[in-house]
Amino acid sequence: MKRDCDEEYLRSAKKIRFAGRVFYIFDYVYEPAEDTFLIAKHLKVDGFILDVGTGCGILSVLAASKAKHIVAVDINPYAARCAKINAEVNGVSDKIDIFIGDLFNPIHENLTFDTILFNAPYLPDEKRKESKSLIEYAWSGGKDGREVIDRFIQQAPKYLKPYGRILLVQSSLSDVEKTIREFRKRRLQARIIDEEKIFFETISLIEALNLRKF
């Protein structure tokens, strides 16, 4: 029954190719775009990786060739399912654990990682909503675009190993400089390491390093 279900998903899914690999994108799952590929460009990882908001799992799959192990999290159950199948299709499912949940909620508080990846939902969303659709979780950052980013910054440092790093993507529409200031308040060395201008915004990749030994 499970195999039949997976095959049905694959037949109805969109298929893309990137870096020599095939990825399936299900309905209600964020399709990789410029922000995803900006992180992928700088994905020099090893050790233990946490992929927050994994979406279709593309970054986890790409990281699996060098990482020891990867934990991937997404609030969207369709995304978690999509990531699981993409890990299987690309032969790396043994190196990736996938959980459904909001940011760090599924992660044991004593776990720490060498690299934390987050393609954040960063677009300002002026509409007041009691709840979001599943696909809106991938892009809607609340009124100022920082609703999820600020929560991430508050929680992320305690899950980062000494000399670990965070790679976070966000838009110029959601105050990149504030993100850098907030990381620095938490004693992380933060800077923009790459940018890409698209349409009405600039997408920035921010690196935050934990240079503390303990």
PyMOL commands that set and color helices and strands:
alter all, ss='L'
color gray80, all
select helices_A, chain A and resi 2-12+34-41+58-63+77-89+93-95+135-138+147-159+172-174+176-185
alter helices_A, ss='H'
color red, helices_A
select strands_A, chain A and resi 14-18+21-25+48-52+69-74+96-100+113-119+160-171+189-198+201-209
alter strands_A, ss='S'
color yellow, strands_A
deselect
rebuild
show_as cartoon
